[in-house]
Amino acid sequence: MPHLFTNLSGRAWAGPTLAAAWSLAAAASADLHITEVWPGGLDGEENTSDWIELTNLGTTAITNLTDYHYRDSAVPGGVPNGLPLAGGQLTGVSTLLPGESAVFLIAWENDLGNNTNPTLADSIAAFEAMWGVTAGVDLKLGYMLDADNEGGPGLSRNGDSVFIYDGSVTGSNVVDSVSFGVSDRASFIYNPNTDSFGQSAQAGVLGARFGLLPGSDQTTLPPIGSPGIVPEPGTAAIATFGLLGVLTQRRRRND
């Protein structure tokens, strides 16, 4: 039976998932990828926190996601391994089924719009208002939690990196890592057609859209991103698997 998934309008469609396509070429396995990064860094008080999106592009569930940790840089010497607890623990989402995505808030702001002392709950509410989503309904939403019970190091709009580790001690494995350049108000996204990360989000392309609010108190322009959405590859990209008619975009399932 084909999987059911929904697009932004909420209409249900039938078709194979990206994970199902890849299962024809690889043994069943979990495969966690960083599929979007919104580094923020806009002038003034921002109306949303930094966030990243993680997607299970494998064929089996990831059930221990809260064991994973985030860092925004490699350890001294340039080796991207070790000391992940200096970043933050992935918190609030423990399981990703094949094809599922989750967004994790990073370093909720010291000033969030007109709120000069925001809590994590304020940051979640601001994210939902910005993107017109409800956590647990439209997407899975978690957050980073560092050793001081804070949100972990934020991301720089002048270029930065994201490392995801499978543990909290020195020697933990790097599950995935990405680097990105200078950002204005757009996120950086994964392109399944080229199997590459780093493309700047454009509204109307690969599921990206404008946020509903200004990106900060210094601009009337909203951010651009696609939280909770990872496009399917075009049919030409997966024709070698014999799977035609796969939809271009889909909402992540929230089973």
PEGI-V714708 format. One record per residue. N is the residue number from 1. OMEGA is omega in radians with two decimals (none if undefined). D_CENTER is the distance of its C-alpha to the mean C-alpha in whole Angstrom. Layout:
# PEGI-V714708
n = (N;N)
omega = (OMEGA;OMEGA)
d_center = (D_CENTER;D_CENTER)
This chain:
# PEGI-V714708
n = (1;2;3;4;5;6;7;8;9;10;11;12;13;14;15;16;17;18;19;20;21;22;23;24;25;26;27;28;29;30;31;32;33;34;35;36;37;38;39;40;41;42;43;44;45;46;47;48;49;50;51;52;53;54;55;56;57;58;59;60;61;62;63;64;65;66;67;68;69;70;71;72;73;74;75;76;77;78;79;80;81;82;83;84;85;86;87;88;89;90;91;92;93;94;95;96;97;98;99;100;101;102;103;104;105;106;107;108;109;110;111;112;113;114;115;116;117;118;119;120;121;122;123;124;125;126;127;128;129;130;131;132;133;134;135;136;137;138;139;140;141;142;143;144;145;146;147;148;149;150;151;152;153;154;155;156;157;158;159;160;161;162;163;164;165;166;167;168;169;170;171;172;173;174;175;176;177;178;179;180;181;182;183;184;185;186;187;188;189;190;191;192;193;194;195;196;197;198;199;200;201;202;203;204;205;206;207;208;209;210;211;212;213;214;215;216;217;218;219;220;221;222;223;224;225;226;227;228;229;230;231;232;233;234;235;236;237;238;239;240;241;242;243;244;245;246;247;248;249;250;251;252;253;254;255)
omega = (3.09;3.05;3.04;3.07;-3.07;3.06;-3.05;-3.14;3.14;3.12;-3.13;3.10;3.10;3.11;3.13;3.08;3.07;3.13;3.14;3.12;-3.11;-3.12;3.11;-3.07;-3.07;3.07;-3.12;3.12;3.00;-3.06;-3.07;-3.14;2.95;-3.04;3.05;3.08;3.00;-3.02;3.11;3.12;3.11;3.13;3.08;-3.13;-3.07;3.13;3.06;-3.12;2.99;3.08;3.02;3.07;3.09;-3.11;3.04;3.13;3.14;-3.04;3.05;-3.08;2.93;-3.02;-3.10;-3.03;3.14;2.99;-3.04;-3.12;-3.09;2.92;3.11;3.10;3.07;3.08;3.10;-3.08;3.04;3.12;-3.06;-3.12;3.05;3.07;-3.11;-3.10;3.06;3.07;3.14;3.10;3.04;-2.98;3.03;3.08;-3.08;-3.01;2.97;3.06;3.08;-3.14;-3.11;3.06;3.01;3.07;3.13;3.09;-3.14;2.96;3.12;-2.86;2.99;3.04;-3.08;-3.04;3.11;-3.13;-3.07;3.12;-3.02;3.03;3.05;3.12;3.08;-3.13;3.10;3.14;3.13;3.10;-3.14;-3.14;-3.13;-3.00;3.09;-3.11;3.05;3.14;-3.14;3.10;-3.13;3.13;3.01;-3.06;3.08;-3.11;3.08;3.12;-3.09;-3.06;3.12;-3.11;3.03;-2.93;3.14;-3.10;3.12;-3.10;-3.08;3.07;3.12;-3.13;-3.09;3.12;3.04;3.06;3.05;-3.11;-3.13;3.12;-3.04;-3.09;3.08;-3.10;3.05;-3.06;3.00;3.14;3.07;3.09;3.09;3.00;-3.13;-3.07;-3.08;-3.14;2.97;3.09;-3.11;3.05;2.99;-2.97;3.04;3.10;-3.09;3.14;3.13;-3.10;-3.10;3.13;3.02;3.11;3.09;-3.08;3.05;-3.12;3.14;-3.14;3.11;3.04;-3.11;-3.13;3.07;2.96;-3.05;-3.07;3.02;-3.10;3.10;3.12;-3.12;-3.10;3.05;-3.09;3.11;3.01;3.11;3.13;-3.13;-3.10;3.13;-3.12;3.00;-3.07;2.92;3.03;3.06;-3.08;-3.13;-3.08;-3.11;-3.10;-3.13;3.10;-3.13;-3.12;-3.11;3.05;3.10;-3.10;-3.09;-3.08;3.06;3.02;3.09;3.08;3.14;-3.13;none)
d_center = (28;25;22;21;18;18;17;17;21;20;23;23;23;24;23;22;18;17;17;21;21;20;22;25;25;24;25;23;20;16;14;11;9;6;5;4;6;8;11;14;17;19;23;24;22;19;18;15;13;10;7;4;1;4;7;11;13;16;19;19;17;15;17;17;14;15;17;14;14;12;14;14;17;19;23;26;27;24;23;20;21;22;22;18;20;20;16;15;15;12;14;14;12;15;14;12;15;15;13;11;7;6;5;7;9;11;15;15;18;22;23;21;22;26;25;26;25;22;21;18;19;20;16;15;17;17;13;15;17;15;14;16;14;16;14;15;16;14;11;10;10;10;11;12;16;18;22;23;21;19;16;16;16;14;13;16;16;19;17;15;13;11;12;12;15;17;19;20;23;24;24;21;19;17;14;12;12;12;14;14;17;18;16;18;16;13;10;10;9;9;13;14;18;18;16;14;12;13;14;14;13;16;17;18;17;14;13;13;15;16;15;19;20;21;18;21;24;25;24;25;22;18;15;13;10;9;6;7;9;9;13;15;17;21;24;25;22;23;27;28;27;29;26;27;26;22;20;18;16;15;13;11;14;15;18)
